[in-house]
Amino acid sequence: MKAISSKCSYYDLIPQSRLTLLHEPSLRYQHIKLLCGILTGVYNALTALFVDTRYVDFDPHVGDTLCQIRALQVIEIANDPSFDVTEWLENIEKKLLKAKLLLPIIESSITVRRAPEIRRKEDRQTLAGFLAEYDIDFIVPSQVDYLTKSYMLTTYKYLPAIGPVKINYQQLCSDLGVSRNQAARIVHAWQKSIASYSCEYIKLIDPTNAELTDLMTLIDDNKREILPCFFVMKKIIEQIKKNRVGIQLVVNNPSDKTALPLIMLFQVSKDKFVLAEKPNKTEGYFTAYAVSTGIVGNSKALKNNLVARILSVGIETILLASVVSHSQYSGEKFKKTQAGNVYQQYWVTAKKEELLSKPLNQLASEYTELSTFALQQGCNRERPSFIYIEHIFAELPYYQNVLFDEASFQAQLRERHHIYLNDDQYELPKAVIVAQ
């Protein structure tokens, strides 16, 4: 990852001013508990990625349409040789131990009558001063800030039986010791920050087109920075090829419980995607979860036809066709004003600017061509007769070249995707088969 070269503090991880006055022992206790919760999140995030290689723990609920950025970001961070995770794990563990030892001391002082001179001193103490006094404040690189927010937004999300992904606020409030309103502010701040990191990432990997990226960066209903997903996917595919990241395609028929999900792995070869000869079981893959009504039951003929068609069309075209079938911007705010070919709209307004006009015209033409292809070939949300990609995240390769029974596959998903299984009504795919 071409990380944003900056340092982040505790106050970047929570929406709280460092000048907040702690005029009551109970406030000190609340802030210490919150600090312990955040430090635990930092430590767990680093452990999950660098020790346990649990890429799937970094699939945050942000609320935009840019999951493809996050999938590649976490893979790049994990593969960054300059990042010394051991040093940061040790530093965070020391801070967490200090904070935990202080927690019962502060709690016991809540009911103790303070002497006037102590009360006058403590009533003027700020949050920053309090944390500095006990040496429990901390500074981390932007990668750690990003990973922590991503991890927390993944840990506390769940998929209900009906409706979109939600945040488990009850558990979050309990773990951080905050009210429901405080938790909502923290989650919103995390989502805004992750969205900003995502948009900044696109400018970092393609600085020559930073002006074009700025032009198309908008602010959605929830004050998050957003970019159109077709433009973003093109940039992500370029970066995948540059860094030779593998792609894992998972295809399922959600309306047919007897159909076995299909898994195909691709690798970069001479600037093209080809079937992977052998998966790397410790390497994170750019994983695209797709649906297709072309898989029916366990018909080998239908499955082989689907595989042949995927290989003929190409995974790159499938990725792009799926995103043109999606709303280019998230949020109710842009449903009418940014509907259809937004790149054509941008091109019309930027005709006189040569540096912007040419790439916008190309984007508009490609968008139109792929929209027609997606509609005719069944690569859209409403009619996925061929294939439609619903979600993208980073993940290790699933079991390869073996047909597992239902219990084995469910156990694998439960181990890796425990975050999705908080609702008992959620149904898992039956089994997995790999295209040969």
NORWO-V961515 format. One record per residue. OMEGA is omega as a letter, one per 40 degrees, with the letter a starting at -180 (none if undefined). BURIAL is # if it has 16 or more other ideal C-beta (glycine too) atoms within 10 Angstrom, else .. D_CENTER is the distance of its C-alpha to the mean C-alpha in Angstrom with 1 decimal. Layout:
# NORWO-V961515
omega burial d_center
OMEGA BURIAL D_CENTER
OMEGA BURIAL D_CENTER
This chain:
# NORWO-V961515
omega burial d_center
i # 14.2
a . 16.5
i # 15.6
a # 16.8
i . 20.0
i . 20.4
a . 20.8
a # 19.2
i . 21.2
a # 20.9
i # 21.4
a # 18.2
i # 16.4
i # 18.6
a . 20.2
i # 23.6
i . 26.5
a . 28.0
i . 31.4
a . 31.0
i . 34.3
a # 34.6
i . 38.0
i . 37.9
a # 37.2
i . 35.1
i # 32.7
i # 32.6
i # 31.8
a # 29.0
i # 27.4
i # 28.0
i # 26.3
i # 23.3
i # 23.3
i # 23.6
a # 20.6
i # 18.5
i # 20.1
i # 19.5
i # 15.7
a # 16.0
a # 18.2
i # 16.3
i # 13.0
i # 15.2
a # 17.1
a # 14.4
a # 13.3
i # 16.7
a . 19.1
a . 17.8
i . 15.4
i # 13.0
a # 10.0
i # 9.0
a # 8.9
i # 5.5
a # 3.7
i # 4.0
a # 6.7
i # 7.2
i # 9.9
a # 10.0
a # 10.3
a # 8.1
a # 5.4
i # 7.9
a # 7.5
i # 4.3
a # 6.2
i # 9.2
a # 8.5
i # 8.2
a # 11.1
i # 13.0
a # 12.9
a # 14.1
a . 16.8
a . 17.9
a . 21.6
a . 22.3
a # 20.0
a . 22.3
a # 20.2
i . 23.6
a . 24.8
i # 21.9
i # 21.9
a . 25.7
a # 25.4
i # 22.9
i . 25.0
i . 28.2
a # 26.9
i # 25.6
i . 29.1
a # 30.9
a # 29.0
i # 29.7
a . 33.3
a # 33.7
a # 32.2
i . 35.5
i . 37.7
a # 36.2
a . 36.3
a . 39.9
a . 40.8
a . 39.8
a . 43.1
i . 45.3
a . 47.4
i . 46.6
a . 49.5
a . 50.0
i . 49.3
a . 46.0
i . 44.9
i . 45.7
a . 43.7
a # 40.6
i . 40.7
a . 40.1
i # 37.3
i . 33.9
i # 30.6
i # 30.4
a . 33.9
a # 33.4
i # 30.4
a . 32.4
a . 35.5
i # 34.0
i . 31.9
i # 28.6
a # 26.8
i # 24.4
i . 22.8
i # 19.8
a # 18.4
i # 15.5
a # 13.4
i # 14.1
i # 13.4
a # 9.9
a # 9.4
i # 11.2
i # 9.5
i # 6.0
a # 8.4
i # 10.5
i # 8.3
a # 7.7
a # 11.4
i # 12.9
i # 11.5
a # 13.9
i # 15.0
a . 18.6
i . 21.3
i . 21.5
a . 19.2
i . 15.5
i # 12.9
i . 14.2
i # 14.0
a # 16.8
a # 18.6
i . 21.6
i . 20.1
i # 18.2
a # 21.6
a . 23.5
a # 21.4
a # 21.5
a # 24.9
i # 24.1
i . 25.2
i . 23.2
i . 23.4
i # 22.3
i # 19.2
i . 18.4
i . 18.9
i # 16.7
i # 13.7
i . 14.5
i # 14.8
a # 11.4
i # 9.9
a # 12.4
i # 11.7
i # 8.0
i # 9.4
i . 12.3
a # 10.7
i # 9.2
i # 12.7
i # 14.5
i # 12.9
i # 14.6
a # 17.8
a # 17.7
i # 17.6
a . 20.2
a . 22.4
i . 25.3
a # 23.6
a . 22.3
i . 24.8
i # 23.6
i # 20.0
a . 21.4
a . 23.5
i # 20.7
i # 18.4
i # 19.1
a . 18.4
a # 17.6
a . 19.2
i # 17.1
i . 17.7
i # 14.2
a # 14.5
i # 13.8
i # 14.9
a # 16.3
i # 14.3
i # 17.3
a # 17.9
a # 14.4
i # 14.5
i # 17.9
a # 16.8
i # 14.0
i # 16.7
a . 19.1
i # 16.9
i # 16.4
a # 20.2
a . 20.9
i . 19.1
i . 20.2
i # 17.0
i # 17.6
i # 16.3
i # 16.5
i # 17.5
a # 17.8
a # 20.2
i # 21.5
a # 24.0
a . 23.0
i . 26.5
a . 28.3
a . 28.0
a . 30.3
a # 28.3
i # 26.7
a # 23.1
i # 23.4
i # 21.4
i # 22.0
i # 20.9
i # 21.4
a # 22.0
i # 23.0
a . 26.8
i . 28.6
i . 25.9
i . 25.5
i # 23.5
i . 25.8
a . 25.6
i # 24.8
a . 28.0
a . 26.6
i # 23.1
a . 22.1
i . 21.2
a . 19.7
i . 17.5
i # 13.9
i # 13.8
a # 11.8
i # 12.0
i # 13.0
a # 14.0
i # 17.1
i # 20.1
i # 23.7
i # 27.0
i # 28.7
i # 28.2
a . 31.1
i . 32.2
a . 32.6
i . 34.5
a . 34.4
i . 35.8
a # 33.1
i # 30.4
i . 32.2
i . 32.5
i # 28.8
a # 28.1
a . 30.8
i # 29.5
a # 25.9
a . 27.6
a . 29.9
a # 27.4
a . 24.9
a # 21.2
i # 20.6
i # 22.6
i # 20.8
a # 17.4
i # 19.0
i # 21.2
a # 18.4
i # 16.7
i # 20.1
a # 20.6
i # 17.7
a # 18.1
i # 17.5
i # 16.5
i # 15.0
i # 17.4
a . 21.0
a . 22.3
a # 22.0
a . 23.0
a . 26.5
a . 26.5
i # 23.8
i . 24.6
a . 25.7
a # 25.8
a # 24.4
i # 25.1
i . 28.7
i . 28.8
a # 27.5
i # 30.1
a . 32.9
a . 32.3
a # 31.9
a . 34.8
a . 36.8
a . 34.2
a . 34.6
a . 31.6
a # 29.3
a # 31.5
i . 31.4
i # 27.6
i # 27.2
i # 30.1
i . 28.6
a # 25.2
a # 27.2
i . 29.4
i # 26.6
i # 24.8
a . 28.1
a . 28.9
i # 25.7
i # 25.9
i . 29.3
a # 28.3
a # 25.5
a . 28.0
a . 30.8
i # 29.1
i # 27.0
i # 23.4
a # 22.5
a . 21.1
a . 24.7
a . 26.4
a # 24.4
i . 27.7
a # 26.4
i # 22.6
a # 19.6
a # 15.9
a # 14.0
i . 10.4
i # 8.7
i # 6.9
a # 8.5
i # 11.6
i # 15.2
i # 17.9
i # 19.4
a . 23.1
i . 25.1
i . 28.5
i . 29.3
a . 29.6
i # 28.6
a . 30.0
a . 28.1
a . 28.2
a . 26.9
i # 23.8
i # 23.1
i . 23.4
a . 21.0
i # 18.3
a . 19.2
a . 18.9
a # 15.4
a # 13.9
a . 15.8
a # 13.1
a # 14.1
i . 17.7
a . 18.7
a . 20.7
a . 23.8
a . 24.1
a . 21.0
i . 22.5
i # 21.4
a # 22.4
a # 25.8
a # 25.7
i # 24.5
a # 26.6
i # 26.1
i # 27.7
none . 30.4
